[in-house]
Amino acid sequence: MNCKYFKRRRKKGKVYYYCNILKKVITYEYCKCCGKKEYRQYKSIKQRTYKQEKKEKNRFSVFTKDLEHCIICGKTHINKHEIFFGRNRNNSIKHGFVIPLCEGEHHNQVGCTGIHFDTELCLEWQKKAQMYFEKNIGTREEFVSMFGTNYLSK
């Protein structure tokens, strides 16, 4: 129930509903039909800062120049996937470890397919990114200190 006056309470193990505007115990059905119902205003979950939005808007990939087509199958309507996720997401964006993936290759919840469900595919791209880093940017020790794991030894 989204009415801001509707409260669910418990006394001695028994659950009952209370209306703060009427100041009495009510039933759930009574609240549904009430004419004084006011809905709660919910805050947005998490807003990105301007700096983070700018980073995400200007993402690039070291693996492909075309960020409009899936890197695996070539379809359009893509999602930009950061190869290293979680706390390493910003490092992934910074170094260009971003790949364009279609909905099916990225996160298909119906068939449980895509890079979010396939750990081998995810590990394959992480290994490619580490090889690129070691070849063009820095050493293996720098990579491990930045991303926390040596993916080539897995």
N, C-alpha and C positions, 0 to 999 in steps of 0.2 A: 504494500500500500504506500503511495507516495504523498498522502495528505500529511502536512506538517503538524497537524494537531493529533493525529492518530498514534497512540503509543501501545506497545505490547508490554504488559507487566506480568509479574509472577509473585504470588503470595502463598507461602506454605506449599510450594510445589505445583500449585494450580495456575494456569495461564489465563489471563483475561485481557480485554482491550479497554482502553481508556481514551476519552476525548478531552483534550485540554481546553477546548473552546466551550464545550457544554459542561465540563467539570463533573462528568459522571461515567460510569461503566457502560459500555455499549457493545453491540455485536458487530462482527465484521460486515454483515449485510447492511446494517444501519449506516455505517460509514460510507458504504458504496453509494447509497441513495441520498446522502446528506447534501444540502444545497450550500452549505458554508465551507465546502472543501477548498483548500488552497494547497497547491503543490509545492514541494521543496525545490529550491534552486540548487543544482549541483555544480560544483566547481569543475573546471576542466582537469583532466587527469594530470598531465604534465606538459607544460609549454616549453618549447625549445627556445633557447636564447637566440638573439640575432646572430651572434658569432657562430653558433652551431648550425643554424639554418643556412648561413652563407657557405660553410664548409660542405654541407650536404648538397647544396645546389651546384657547387663547383667541383663535384667529384669527377675524377678522371681515372682511366685505367691504363696500366702499363702493358696489358695483354691484348688490348684491341683499341682501335681508334673509333669504331662504330659502337656507341652506347645505346643505339636505337633498336638493335636486333640482338636476339639471344645468341650468346657465344657458342652454344651447343647445337641448337637446331635452326637458328636463323629467323624465328618468328618475331613479330612485333609485339607490342604491349608488354614491355619488360619491367622487371624490378631490378634495381641496382643492388647487388649483394656484396657486402663487405666480407672478404675471405676470412679475416680474423674478427671475431665478434666479441661481444661483452666489453670488458675493460680495454681490449685492444682495438676497438672499433675506430677510434680517432686515429690511431697509428696506421690502421689499414687505409683510411681515407687520405691521410697525409702522404703516404708513399705510393698511392695509386693501386692498391690491391683491392680493386673493385671490379666485379664482372657483371655484365648484363645477362639476366636470366629470364626466360618466359615464366608464366605462372606455373606451368607443369614441371619445369626443371627447378624452380625455386622452392615452392611450398604448396604442393597439391595435397590438401587435407583429405580429400575424398579417397584418393588412391594411396595415400601415405607415401608419395614419391617426391622426389626433389632433393636438393642439396641439404635441406634441414632434416630430412629423414635418412639419407644415405651417407653414413659416416665415411665410407670408402671414397666417394666422390668429393666430399668435403676435405678429406686428408690429401687427396690428389692435388687439389687446388692450393692447399696450404704448402705442400712440398714445392709446387711450381713457384709460389710466391717467395719461399725461402731461397730457392736456387737463384731467382732473379735478384733478391736482396744481396746475396753473397757475391754475385757476379758484378753487379752495378753500383751498389750503395755502400756496403760495409762488410764486416767480417761475421763469422758464425757467432763469436762471443757477443758482438753487438746485437745481433738478431735475438739471441737467447736472452740477453739482458732486457731487451725491449719487449719481446713477445712472450717470454717466459718458458718456451719449450723449443727443443730441436725436433722439428717435424721430419727431417730426413732420416733420423735414426728409428722412426716408428715403422 
